[in-house]
Amino acid sequence: MSLKRSSMDKGSARQPVDESAAKIDRQELWDDLRRRAEENEPFTAADVAQAIGAPEAAISKHLLTLAYERLIEKIEAGKYRAGPIKDTTQAVFVKALTAKIDPKRNQDQLEIDRLKKNNDEMRRRLLEAVAERDRLLAILKKHGIDPAQEGGAAQP
C-alpha cells in the first residue's frame, strides 16, 4: 500500500500570505509617483495601491525604501510627498527599489533623524532663553538693580 500524498494535501497547512513580498509593476509605480510629484500633495500607500491595483503592504514597503533612499519624502506617519522624485531618472528609481535595505537600520535612521530635529529645536530654544536672560539682566543693570542680591535691591 502506498502512502503518497495527493497534491491537495500539500496545501492544507496554510501559511499566512505576505503581501509585502508581492510583485508590483515598477513602471506603473514610477508613472503614478511622477504624476504625484507634479501635484506634490501628500499621499498614502493605500492611495497608490488603489491607483495601480497592487497590494497596499507591497506599496508601503516600496515607499519606505524610496523614502530611505530620499527619492520621496516621508512627512508623517504613513504619508509621503513625491516632490523629490521629479529630479530622478527611472534608472535611479529602479536601482533604489532593488536595493536591499535592512528594516531595522531603516527604523534606526528614521529615529536618528527625529532625534536630530528634536536636538536642533531644543538648541534653538535654549539659545533664545539665554538671549532673553541676557537682555533682562542688561535692563536690570541699566536701572542699577543687582539681581544677585537678596530681594534685588537697587544699588546706590
N, CA and C atoms as an extended XYZ file, in Angstrom:
468
Properties=species:S:1:pos:R:3:atomname:S:1:resname:S:1:resid:I:1 pbc="F F F"
N         0.842       -1.171        0.000 N   MET     1
C         0.000        0.000        0.000 CA  MET     1
C         0.887        1.234        0.000 C   MET     1
N         0.552        2.194       -0.825 N   SER     2
C         1.350        3.407       -0.983 CA  SER     2
C         0.778        4.523       -0.111 C   SER     2
N         1.669        5.284        0.492 N   LEU     3
C         1.240        6.399        1.340 CA  LEU     3
C         1.548        7.746        0.695 C   LEU     3
N         1.430        7.821       -0.604 N   LYS     4
C         1.703        9.068       -1.311 CA  LYS     4
C         0.644       10.109       -0.958 C   LYS     4
N         1.128       11.313       -0.826 N   ARG     5
C         0.177       12.411       -0.576 CA  ARG     5
C        -0.290       12.979       -1.891 C   ARG     5
N        -1.502       13.333       -1.924 N   SER     6
C        -2.002       13.972       -3.137 CA  SER     6
C        -1.579       15.439       -3.130 C   SER     6
N        -1.640       16.065       -4.260 N   SER     7
C        -1.235       17.467       -4.362 CA  SER     7
C        -2.145       18.370       -3.544 C   SER     7
N        -3.375       17.911       -3.274 N   MET     8
C        -4.292       18.729       -2.488 CA  MET     8
C        -3.888       18.755       -1.021 C   MET     8
N        -3.265       17.708       -0.534 N   ASP     9
C        -2.860       17.663        0.862 CA  ASP     9
C        -1.709       18.610        1.163 C   ASP     9
N        -0.893       18.909        0.168 N   LYS    10
C         0.282       19.751        0.390 CA  LYS    10
C        -0.092       21.160        0.833 C   LYS    10
N        -1.191       21.641        0.386 N   GLY    11
C        -1.582       22.998        0.729 CA  GLY    11
C        -2.493       23.088        1.933 C   GLY    11
N        -2.691       21.979        2.643 N   SER    12
C        -3.632       22.004        3.745 CA  SER    12
C        -3.142       22.835        4.924 C   SER    12
N        -1.843       22.865        5.162 N   ALA    13
C        -1.311       23.699        6.245 CA  ALA    13
C        -1.039       25.072        5.660 C   ALA    13
N        -2.014       25.913        5.716 N   ARG    14
C        -1.911       27.223        5.057 CA  ARG    14
C        -1.021       28.171        5.848 C   ARG    14
N        -0.146       28.818        5.130 N   GLN    15
C         0.731       29.836        5.700 CA  GLN    15
C         0.101       31.200        5.413 C   GLN    15
N         0.265       32.167        6.321 N   PRO    16
C        -0.267       33.490        6.021 CA  PRO    16
C         0.478       34.083        4.822 C   PRO    16
N        -0.262       34.725        3.958 N   VAL    17
C         0.316       35.300        2.754 CA  VAL    17
C         0.964       36.643        3.099 C   VAL    17
N         2.221       36.790        2.706 N   ASP    18
C         2.944       38.037        2.951 CA  ASP    18
C         2.781       38.933        1.725 C   ASP    18
N         1.825       39.853        1.799 N   GLU    19
C         1.549       40.715        0.661 CA  GLU    19
C         2.663       41.721        0.410 C   GLU    19
N         3.520       41.966        1.409 N   SER    20
C         4.601       42.933        1.208 CA  SER    20
C         5.643       42.389        0.234 C   SER    20
N         5.653       41.062        0.018 N   ALA    21
C         6.598       40.457       -0.914 CA  ALA    21
C         5.999       40.332       -2.317 C   ALA    21
N         4.780       40.777       -2.497 N   ALA    22
C         4.122       40.669       -3.795 CA  ALA    22
C         4.839       41.530       -4.829 C   ALA    22
N         4.851       41.037       -6.048 N   LYS    23
C         5.462       41.780       -7.149 CA  LYS    23
C         4.521       42.904       -7.576 C   LYS    23
N         5.113       44.039       -7.854 N   ILE    24
C         4.322       45.151       -8.376 CA  ILE    24
C         4.941       45.597       -9.689 C   ILE    24
N         4.161       46.243      -10.503 N   ASP    25
C         4.655       46.749      -11.775 CA  ASP    25
C         5.402       48.049      -11.509 C   ASP    25
N         6.723       48.003      -11.659 N   ARG    26
C         7.557       49.178      -11.369 CA  ARG    26
C         7.205       50.361      -12.263 C   ARG    26
N         6.859       50.057      -13.516 N   GLN    27
C         6.521       51.137      -14.449 CA  GLN    27
C         5.260       51.870      -13.974 C   GLN    27
N         4.271       51.121      -13.519 N   GLU    28
C         3.045       51.755      -13.018 CA  GLU    28
C         3.341       52.590      -11.773 C   GLU    28
N         4.179       52.054      -10.881 N   LEU    29
C         4.547       52.799       -9.679 CA  LEU    29
C         5.301       54.063      -10.054 C   LEU    29
N         6.246       53.945      -10.979 N   TRP    30
C         7.016       55.105      -11.453 CA  TRP    30
C         6.081       56.167      -12.032 C   TRP    30
N         5.185       55.749      -12.919 N   ASP    31
C         4.261       56.695      -13.551 CA  ASP    31
C         3.375       57.380      -12.514 C   ASP    31
N         2.871       56.606      -11.558 N   ASP    32
C         1.995       57.180      -10.531 CA  ASP    32
C         2.756       58.173       -9.660 C   ASP    32
N         3.980       57.824       -9.248 N   LEU    33
C         4.755       58.738       -8.407 CA  LEU    33
C         5.160       59.999       -9.165 C   LEU    33
N         5.467       59.870      -10.445 N   ARG    34
C         5.787       61.060      -11.252 CA  ARG    34
C         4.570       61.989      -11.345 C   ARG    34
N         3.392       61.396      -11.504 N   ARG    35
C         2.162       62.198      -11.556 CA  ARG    35
C         1.947       62.904      -10.214 C   ARG    35
N         2.176       62.180       -9.131 N   ARG    36
C         2.011       62.766       -7.797 CA  ARG    36
C         3.073       63.821       -7.509 C   ARG    36
N         4.250       63.692       -8.113 N   ALA    37
C         5.313       64.676       -7.922 CA  ALA    37
C         4.904       66.024       -8.507 C   ALA    37
N         4.169       65.997       -9.590 N   GLU    38
C         3.703       67.250      -10.198 CA  GLU    38
C         2.723       67.971       -9.272 C   GLU    38
N         1.855       67.205       -8.609 N   GLU    39
C         0.888       67.787       -7.679 CA  GLU    39
C         1.531       68.134       -6.344 C   GLU    39
N         2.520       67.338       -5.942 N   ASN    40
C         3.235       67.479       -4.668 CA  ASN    40
C         2.287       67.523       -3.469 C   ASN    40
N         1.196       66.778       -3.567 N   GLU    41
C         0.236       66.647       -2.480 CA  GLU    41
C         0.578       65.406       -1.654 C   GLU    41
N         0.282       65.427       -0.355 N   PRO    42
C         0.533       64.228        0.462 CA  PRO    42
C        -0.330       63.056       -0.014 C   PRO    42
N         0.229       61.852        0.103 N   PHE    43
C        -0.499       60.650       -0.269 CA  PHE    43
C        -0.093       59.519        0.665 C   PHE    43
N        -0.877       58.453        0.652 N   THR    44
C        -0.596       57.280        1.482 CA  THR    44
C        -0.330       56.081        0.576 C   THR    44
N         0.148       55.011        1.187 N   ALA    45
C         0.368       53.774        0.440 CA  ALA    45
C        -0.952       53.253       -0.119 C   ALA    45
N        -2.018       53.440        0.624 N   ALA    46
C        -3.336       52.988        0.168 CA  ALA    46
C        -3.751       53.732       -1.100 C   ALA    46
N        -3.442       55.033       -1.171 N   ASP    47
C        -3.775       55.814       -2.363 CA  ASP    47
C        -3.077       55.250       -3.597 C   ASP    47
N        -1.789       54.970       -3.456 N   VAL    48
C        -1.008       54.441       -4.581 CA  VAL    48
C        -1.479       53.035       -4.924 C   VAL    48
N        -1.705       52.211       -3.894 N   ALA    49
C        -2.147       50.837       -4.126 CA  ALA    49
C        -3.458       50.812       -4.906 C   ALA    49
N        -4.365       51.683       -4.539 N   GLN    50
C        -5.650       51.738       -5.239 CA  GLN    50
C        -5.459       52.224       -6.669 C   GLN    50
N        -4.568       53.178       -6.869 N   ALA    51
C        -4.370       53.744       -8.196 CA  ALA    51
C        -3.745       52.751       -9.169 C   ALA    51
N        -2.836       51.908       -8.687 N   ILE    52
C        -2.163       50.984       -9.610 CA  ILE    52
C        -2.612       49.540       -9.454 C   ILE    52
N        -3.503       49.284       -8.500 N   GLY    53
C        -4.048       47.939       -8.341 CA  GLY    53
C        -3.051       46.938       -7.777 C   GLY    53
N        -2.319       47.343       -6.753 N   ALA    54
C        -1.335       46.466       -6.118 CA  ALA    54
C        -1.656       46.354       -4.632 C   ALA    54
N        -1.118       45.321       -3.959 N   PRO    55
C        -1.366       45.183       -2.516 CA  PRO    55
C        -0.759       46.354       -1.739 C   PRO    55
N        -1.518       46.868       -0.790 N   GLU    56
C        -1.062       48.016       -0.008 CA  GLU    56
C         0.234       47.720        0.745 C   GLU    56
N         0.374       46.504        1.259 N   ALA    57
C         1.579       46.144        2.014 CA  ALA    57
C         2.826       46.235        1.137 C   ALA    57
N         2.713       45.792       -0.109 N   ALA    58
C         3.853       45.858       -1.024 CA  ALA    58
C         4.199       47.310       -1.348 C   ALA    58
N         3.179       48.115       -1.585 N   ILE    59
C         3.403       49.528       -1.893 CA  ILE    59
C         4.041       50.224       -0.687 C   ILE    59
N         3.538       49.925        0.493 N   SER    60
C         4.078       50.525        1.711 CA  SER    60
C         5.565       50.215        1.864 C   SER    60
N         5.909       48.972        1.626 N   LYS    61
C         7.318       48.551        1.710 CA  LYS    61
C         8.169       49.329        0.704 C   LYS    61
N         7.684       49.457       -0.519 N   HIS    62
C         8.439       50.172       -1.551 CA  HIS    62
C         8.533       51.669       -1.250 C   HIS    62
N         7.476       52.232       -0.707 N   LEU    63
C         7.521       53.657       -0.360 CA  LEU    63
C         8.528       53.907        0.764 C   LEU    63
N         8.592       53.011        1.736 N   LEU    64
C         9.603       53.147        2.792 CA  LEU    64
C        11.009       53.084        2.211 C   LEU    64
N        11.214       52.170        1.271 N   THR    65
C        12.519       52.055        0.617 CA  THR    65
C        12.856       53.342       -0.126 C   THR    65
N        11.895       53.868       -0.863 N   LEU    66
C        12.135       55.099       -1.627 CA  LEU    66
C        12.373       56.288       -0.701 C   LEU    66
N        11.679       56.317        0.434 N   ALA    67
C        11.902       57.392        1.405 CA  ALA    67
C        13.291       57.276        2.012 C   ALA    67
N        13.713       56.046        2.298 N   TYR    68
C        15.048       55.824        2.846 CA  TYR    68
C        16.107       56.286        1.858 C   TYR    68
N        15.877       56.039        0.573 N   GLU    69
C        16.814       56.448       -0.477 CA  GLU    69
C        16.642       57.932       -0.838 C   GLU    69
N        15.731       58.624       -0.155 N   ARG    70
C        15.467       60.047       -0.345 CA  ARG    70
C        14.943       60.397       -1.742 C   ARG    70
N        14.223       59.445       -2.344 N   LEU    71
C        13.595       59.714       -3.637 CA  LEU    71
C        12.189       60.259       -3.461 C   LEU    71
N        11.589       59.988       -2.315 N   ILE    72
C        10.344       60.630       -1.916 CA  ILE    72
C        10.528       61.093       -0.482 C   ILE    72
N         9.608       61.902       -0.012 N   GLU    73
C         9.725       62.490        1.320 CA  GLU    73
C         8.645       61.911        2.230 C   GLU    73
N         9.064       61.383        3.380 N   LYS    74
C         8.101       60.903        4.367 CA  LYS    74
C         7.792       62.083        5.280 C   LYS    74
N         6.539       62.532        5.277 N   ILE    75
C         6.206       63.745        6.014 CA  ILE    75
C         5.598       63.475        7.377 C   ILE    75
N         4.921       62.346        7.534 N   GLU    76
C         4.383       61.951        8.834 CA  GLU    76
C         4.005       60.483        8.729 C   GLU    76
N         3.480       59.949        9.796 N   ALA    77
C         3.170       58.517        9.836 CA  ALA    77
C         2.271       58.120        8.669 C   ALA    77
N         2.824       57.359        7.759 N   GLY    78
C         2.043       56.835        6.647 CA  GLY    78
C         1.774       57.794        5.507 C   GLY    78
N         2.304       59.005        5.566 N   LYS    79
C         2.072       59.981        4.494 CA  LYS    79
C         3.396       60.365        3.849 C   LYS    79
N         3.326       60.542        2.537 N   TYR    80
C         4.519       60.836        1.756 CA  TYR    80
C         4.245       61.991        0.794 C   TYR    80
N         5.328       62.557        0.267 N   ARG    81
C         5.273       63.513       -0.851 CA  ARG    81
C         6.272       63.033       -1.886 C   ARG    81
N         5.897       63.120       -3.143 N   ALA    82
C         6.742       62.604       -4.217 CA  ALA    82
C         7.566       63.701       -4.881 C   ALA    82
N         7.588       64.900       -4.332 N   GLY    83
C         8.311       66.006       -4.946 CA  GLY    83
C         9.744       65.712       -5.363 C   GLY    83
N        10.564       65.113       -4.483 N   PRO    84
C        11.967       64.886       -4.858 CA  PRO    84
C        12.172       63.961       -6.056 C   PRO    84
N        11.170       63.146       -6.401 N   ILE    85
C        11.354       62.190       -7.494 CA  ILE    85
C        11.344       62.881       -8.861 C   ILE    85
N        10.910       64.156       -8.898 N   LYS    86
C        10.888       64.893      -10.167 CA  LYS    86
C        12.272       64.970      -10.798 C   LYS    86
N        13.296       65.087       -9.955 N   ASP    87
C        14.664       65.257      -10.440 CA  ASP    87
C        15.419       63.930      -10.531 C   ASP    87
N        14.690       62.823      -10.551 N   THR    88
C        15.293       61.496      -10.538 CA  THR    88
C        15.037       60.793      -11.858 C   THR    88
N        16.028       60.034      -12.297 N   THR    89
C        15.834       59.234      -13.503 CA  THR    89
C        15.175       57.914      -13.136 C   THR    89
N        14.595       57.265      -14.118 N   GLN    90
C        13.936       55.992      -13.862 CA  GLN    90
C        14.964       54.926      -13.480 C   GLN    90
N        16.184       55.028      -13.990 N   ALA    91
C        17.224       54.060      -13.647 CA  ALA    91
C        17.563       54.136      -12.156 C   ALA    91
N        17.658       55.343      -11.612 N   VAL    92
C        17.935       55.520      -10.186 CA  VAL    92
C        16.771       54.984       -9.358 C   VAL    92
N        15.559       55.212       -9.845 N   PHE    93
C        14.357       54.716       -9.184 CA  PHE    93
C        14.373       53.192       -9.088 C   PHE    93
N        14.665       52.519      -10.199 N   VAL    94
C        14.691       51.057      -10.218 CA  VAL    94
C        15.811       50.539       -9.329 C   VAL    94
N        16.951       51.189       -9.363 N   LYS    95
C        18.078       50.773       -8.514 CA  LYS    95
C        17.706       50.887       -7.036 C   LYS    95
N        17.006       51.949       -6.678 N   ALA    96
C        16.588       52.138       -5.282 CA  ALA    96
C        15.596       51.058       -4.861 C   ALA    96
N        14.691       50.687       -5.757 N   LEU    97
C        13.704       49.655       -5.424 CA  LEU    97
C        14.345       48.289       -5.229 C   LEU    97
N        15.425       48.025       -5.936 N   THR    98
C        16.070       46.717       -5.834 CA  THR    98
C        17.122       46.666       -4.733 C   THR    98
N        17.391       47.798       -4.097 N   ALA    99
C        18.391       47.826       -3.025 CA  ALA    99
C        17.902       47.005       -1.843 C   ALA    99
N        18.817       46.296       -1.254 N   LYS   100
C        18.488       45.512       -0.058 CA  LYS   100
C        18.711       46.398        1.161 C   LYS   100
N        17.630       46.727        1.821 N   ILE   101
C        17.705       47.615        2.977 CA  ILE   101
C        17.267       46.841        4.205 C   ILE   101
N        18.064       46.926        5.218 N   ASP   102
C        17.745       46.288        6.485 CA  ASP   102
C        16.656       47.121        7.165 C   ASP   102
N        15.464       46.558        7.405 N   PRO   103
C        14.375       47.344        8.004 CA  PRO   103
C        14.744       47.937        9.363 C   PRO   103
N        15.528       47.193       10.152 N   LYS   104
C        15.937       47.708       11.460 CA  LYS   104
C        16.824       48.938       11.276 C   LYS   104
N        17.726       48.876       10.306 N   ARG   105
C        18.603       50.019       10.033 CA  ARG   105
C        17.769       51.213        9.574 C   ARG   105
N        16.766       50.937        8.772 N   ASN   106
C        15.883       51.995        8.303 CA  ASN   106
C        15.167       52.650        9.480 C   ASN   106
N        14.647       51.847       10.400 N   GLN   107
C        13.977       52.387       11.585 CA  GLN   107
C        14.958       53.201       12.423 C   GLN   107
N        16.177       52.687       12.561 N   ASP   108
C        17.195       53.413       13.329 CA  ASP   108
C        17.505       54.756       12.686 C   ASP   108
N        17.610       54.776       11.361 N   GLN   109
C        17.910       56.023       10.658 CA  GLN   109
C        16.773       57.033       10.833 C   GLN   109
N        15.540       56.574       10.767 N   LEU   110
C        14.400       57.465       10.977 CA  LEU   110
C        14.407       58.019       12.401 C   LEU   110
N        14.757       57.174       13.371 N   GLU   111
C        14.833       57.620       14.765 CA  GLU   111
C        15.963       58.634       14.953 C   GLU   111
N        17.085       58.404       14.296 N   ILE   112
C        18.202       59.356       14.368 CA  ILE   112
C        17.784       60.690       13.783 C   ILE   112
N        17.119       60.674       12.644 N   ASP   113
C        16.646       61.918       12.024 CA  ASP   113
C        15.686       62.657       12.958 C   ASP   113
N        14.782       61.912       13.599 N   ARG   114
C        13.833       62.531       14.526 CA  ARG   114
C        14.568       63.156       15.712 C   ARG   114
N        15.544       62.442       16.247 N   LEU   115
C        16.308       62.963       17.385 CA  LEU   115
C        17.140       64.186       16.996 C   LEU   115
N        17.678       64.197       15.787 N   LYS   116
C        18.439       65.364       15.326 CA  LYS   116
C        17.540       66.592       15.231 C   LYS   116
N        16.345       66.407       14.693 N   LYS   117
C        15.397       67.523       14.613 CA  LYS   117
C        15.042       68.025       16.003 C   LYS   117
N        14.800       67.088       16.919 N   ASN   118
C        14.476       67.450       18.292 CA  ASN   118
C        15.642       68.184       18.941 C   ASN   118
N        16.852       67.711       18.716 N   ASN   119
C        18.045       68.349       19.271 CA  ASN   119
C        18.195       69.774       18.735 C   ASN   119
N        17.983       69.949       17.441 N   ASP   120
C        18.076       71.287       16.847 CA  ASP   120
C        17.041       72.234       17.451 C   ASP   120
N        15.833       71.730       17.652 N   GLU   121
C        14.773       72.555       18.243 CA  GLU   121
C        15.114       72.933       19.679 C   GLU   121
N        15.610       71.987       20.456 N   MET   122
C        15.977       72.276       21.854 CA  MET   122
C        17.142       73.264       21.918 C   MET   122
N        18.106       73.133       21.013 N   ARG   123
C        19.223       74.074       20.968 CA  ARG   123
C        18.724       75.481       20.638 C   ARG   123
N        17.794       75.575       19.684 N   ARG   124
C        17.231       76.878       19.309 CA  ARG   124
C        16.519       77.509       20.502 C   ARG   124
N        15.725       76.715       21.222 N   ARG   125
C        15.002       77.238       22.385 CA  ARG   125
C        15.959       77.683       23.488 C   ARG   125
N        17.013       76.907       23.710 N   LEU   126
C        17.999       77.260       24.727 CA  LEU   126
C        18.693       78.573       24.384 C   LEU   126
N        19.082       78.736       23.136 N   LEU   127
C        19.738       79.974       22.720 CA  LEU   127
C        18.802       81.177       22.860 C   LEU   127
N        17.534       80.982       22.547 N   GLU   128
C        16.554       82.060       22.725 CA  GLU   128
C        16.411       82.411       24.204 C   GLU   128
N        16.373       81.404       25.072 N   ALA   129
C        16.233       81.645       26.514 CA  ALA   129
C        17.464       82.365       27.071 C   ALA   129
N        18.644       81.985       26.639 N   VAL   130
C        19.872       82.639       27.099 CA  VAL   130
C        19.903       84.089       26.627 C   VAL   130
N        19.503       84.329       25.394 N   ALA   131
C        19.476       85.697       24.870 CA  ALA   131
C        18.467       86.554       25.646 C   ALA   131
N        17.316       85.992       25.962 N   GLU   132
C        16.310       86.724       26.738 CA  GLU   132
C        16.812       87.024       28.146 C   GLU   132
N        17.473       86.039       28.769 N   ARG   133
C        18.038       86.244       30.107 CA  ARG   133
C        19.064       87.374       30.074 C   ARG   133
N        19.950       87.353       29.088 N   ASP   134
C        20.971       88.393       28.972 CA  ASP   134
C        20.346       89.770       28.754 C   ASP   134
N        19.284       89.820       27.965 N   ARG   135
C        18.591       91.085       27.712 CA  ARG   135
C        17.985       91.628       29.002 C   ARG   135
N        17.327       90.732       29.763 N   LEU   136
C        16.709       91.169       31.020 CA  LEU   136
C        17.757       91.584       32.053 C   LEU   136
N        18.872       90.869       32.130 N   LEU   137
C        19.945       91.257       33.050 CA  LEU   137
C        20.516       92.626       32.684 C   LEU   137
N        20.638       92.891       31.389 N   ALA   138
C        21.147       94.195       30.948 CA  ALA   138
C        20.185       95.317       31.342 C   ALA   138
N        18.886       95.063       31.229 N   ILE   139
C        17.888       96.071       31.634 CA  ILE   139
C        17.987       96.339       33.131 C   ILE   139
N        18.071       95.255       33.926 N   LEU   140
C        18.200       95.422       35.374 CA  LEU   140
C        19.467       96.193       35.728 C   LEU   140
N        20.562       95.872       35.098 N   LYS   141
C        21.838       96.539       35.374 CA  LYS   141
C        21.754       98.022       34.992 C   LYS   141
N        21.087       98.316       33.890 N   LYS   142
C        20.918       99.696       33.435 CA  LYS   142
C        20.173      100.535       34.479 C   LYS   142
N        19.251       99.905       35.203 N   HIS   143
C        18.481      100.605       36.230 CA  HIS   143
C        19.105      100.462       37.617 C   HIS   143
N        20.298       99.927       37.657 N   GLY   144
C        21.024       99.831       38.920 CA  GLY   144
C        20.524       98.743       39.846 C   GLY   144
N        19.905       97.723       39.324 N   ILE   145
C        19.385       96.633       40.149 CA  ILE   145
C        20.316       95.436       39.985 C   ILE   145
N        20.745       94.898       41.150 N   ASP   146
C        21.603       93.713       41.126 CA  ASP   146
C        20.732       92.501       41.469 C   ASP   146
N        20.438       91.645       40.499 N   PRO   147
C        19.567       90.502       40.771 CA  PRO   147
C        20.211       89.454       41.660 C   PRO   147
N        21.524       89.552       41.871 N   ALA   148
C        22.213       88.581       42.727 CA  ALA   148
C        21.983       88.880       44.202 C   ALA   148
N        21.658       90.141       44.543 N   GLN   149
C        21.415       90.498       45.935 CA  GLN   149
C        20.056       89.998       46.374 C   GLN   149
N        19.934       89.751       47.683 N   GLU   150
C        18.685       89.276       48.259 CA  GLU   150
C        17.603       90.337       48.011 C   GLU   150
N        16.506       89.928       47.367 N   GLY   151
C        15.386       90.838       47.116 CA  GLY   151
C        15.619       91.758       45.926 C   GLY   151
N        16.790       91.678       45.271 N   GLY   152
C        17.046       92.503       44.094 CA  GLY   152
C        17.088       93.982       44.405 C   GLY   152
N        17.697       94.347       45.520 N   ALA   153
C        17.760       95.750       45.936 CA  ALA   153
C        18.586       96.573       44.970 C   ALA   153
N        18.169       97.834       44.812 N   ALA   154
C        18.894       98.765       43.943 CA  ALA   154
C        20.182       99.203       44.599 C   ALA   154
N        21.212       99.400       43.781 N   GLN   155
C        22.485       99.883       44.298 CA  GLN   155
C        22.500      101.404       44.267 C   GLN   155
N        23.153      101.998       45.258 N   PRO   156
C        23.164      103.470       45.294 CA  PRO   156
C        24.025      104.086       44.229 C   PRO   156
